[in-house]
Each structure stands twice: as C-alpha cells, then as structure tokens.
Amino acid sequence: MRFFAGPRLLVIDELGYLPLPGHGASALFQVINQRYLKSSTILTTNVGIGLGWPFGDATVAAAMLDRLLHRAAVVGIDGLRRR
C-alpha cells in the first residue's frame, strides 16, 4: 500500500478496461482513500461514470467517486471512434 500511496502523482490509465474482482476494487479503494487530500491522482477511462462504476458494487463506487471528485477537475473528451 505504501508503494501506491507514496508518489505525489499517481496515474491510473484505462480504469474499467478490464473488470475488477471484488478484492481488486477493495484494494483500489484503499489506495484512493490513502491518497485522499494528500496527493494527486489522475484516472483515465473510456467507461462512463455512474453507480457501480467500474466495480459493480454501488457502495464502493460511490465512496471512491466521493473521494476522487472532491476538489477534482473532470475532463471529458469526445472524439471520433475508429472501427
């Protein structure tokens, strides 16, 4: 946990690209919670933010989004999709 909580900036790329098992969602929540109000975290995803995102557990998702979106800048980028 100290490894992920330590850096001043943590970038998590493509969150939600693969489903997180229950223990993975719990571990990610712990990382976000440890970093909350202490360090910067950047997340990239192509999955819309909603209840259960990206874990399937609305309670964990709501708690994590609460910490991530507090004092956050959300940047939405819409572009052409290639097939």
Secondary structure, DSSP 8 states (H G I E B T S, - for coil): -HHHHSSSEEEE-STTSS---HHHHHHHHHHHHHHTTTSEEEE--SS---TTTTTS-HHHHHHHHHHHHTT------------
